[in-house]
């Protein structure tokens, strides 16, 4: 009589790890997650995508950013050369017609204290042909014409591209530099620094007169050959008087730091030990690797800067694994091996990539669509899957979230809470602004399709053939209806087979009780490897649990039987054909098929 063997899983706090073979995963890890969240310990349906503003059919999207003011945050986005500002509290949209160049692939955005600056970043052959930036002051345009057309246009907020604001100053990457008598074209390996912010004279922060008048003025070049400037940001929570650190400049082939947190120029008679921007310690190369194109993927997480690099997701941090990198006191680590299959994006497309951090999640767009800024998914890193006062949380990847053609993901204030603000397009081609809702389905009450691909199970007997008897699944937190399907595949087989399906519903406003579902394999065709036993025979087996609706998988028990006969082939002077074509009961699964 065949002996039954049992394997199981319950908590999946280890999150997704697609970087190693599923046979080697720990008991609390899974191979792939689609539209899942493991926050709280049990794997469950991701938060719903709640539509808060419909934008209709849009085209020629050039990018978006959040403009944060005391009264409300604004979502600022560009369609062609037209700029729109959507108030996320009143949902009133203000439109600005501009002279920004629509030939640019993407625009550049930055909040400079209480102002907001948009550059087209398009480089022309003559400085006069390059467009001036648009500067917003709340819901109005700030008029900088007097300076731009006056005797000292070099004192105006410069024509440029990538920008950052920190230590009381604006910083702008430029293609044209002022050389005393005129403008000279230069590769985008330099940036200029603006005047210091003055509380009693707010407009001073938009001036660049110091760059022309001080010894420490002029364009500042990246040390060594790091390629073009592709991003700028400040680290937070640094042990300094302001809580902010140096300016980090990301380039195509590495990164550098500039000590703009010291005085720009010390006065005459100052001590020899006083540092300013003329000293040799002002700028230094941090790393000759970890280059990036994705300007708008940089997010500040505590004192770390997380960003989308050429080779995946990286973090720039202090005090951890310093011996692994060249930087002093810093490390630059790749942290995305777990989701590397989801991040296979060509370099030319990464420039349109965006990412944001909110509610302890870092989300970055992935799987580039054929059209412009559109992406088929979000890779989600949960930095606090289980929070406890007694121990720090270990970040885990939930996997990929789908449902929209994602155009931009941002961090902004909605209903007085910081949230992920997502601009995306649904299956009907209509764009909208979405936020996350932990308790709802997707917009228009569409049930979310989620998938969990498990590790391989060998039931403590990896060298014995087994046959699948049934799967017991305990579900909880079901709201409304859930359609449940289990797929399985044996021993590295490329295609899936359906084990069985079930339908569960919970009426009323509250989630239903824990429900146990037993599914028996129903398909009876021959085993794909032509081994002894029926179609459900294997040495080790992997499962894919698909559920459409909202709920949690509490625990799973898999029951199999050992096959007591010798199933090994001699293999002498014999060739085995292990190839199987898709079709019939053998199916493949598209990770990105679900759309609102």
Secondary structure, DSSP 8 states (H G I E B T S, - for coil): ---EEEEEE---TTEE--SS-GGG--TTEESEEESEE-TTSSEEE--EEEEEEEEES--SEEEEEEEE-SS-EEEEEEETTEEEEEETTT--EEEEE----TTSS--EEEEETTEEEEE-----SSGGGS---EEEETTEE---HHHHTSS-GGGS--S-S-EEEETTEEEEEEEEEE-SSSEEEEEEEEEEE----BTTBGGGGG---HHHHSTT-S-EE-SS---SEEEEEEEES-SSSSSEEEEEEEETTEEEEE-TTS-SS--TT--TT---TTSTTSEEEEESS-----TBT-EEETTEEEEEETTEEEEEEESSSGGGSSSSSEEEEE--GGGGGGG---HHHHTT-BEEEETTEEEEEEEE-SSTT-EEEEEEEES-SS-BTTB----EEEEEE-BSEEEEEEEEEETTEEEEEEEEE-TTS-EEEEEEETTS-BGGGB--EEEEEEEEE-TT-TTS-EEEEEEEEEEEEEEEEEEEEEEEEETT-SSBEEEEEEEEEE-SSS----EEEEEE-------TT--SS-TTEESSEEEEEEEEEEEEEEEEEEEEEE--S------TT--------SBTTBB---TT--B-
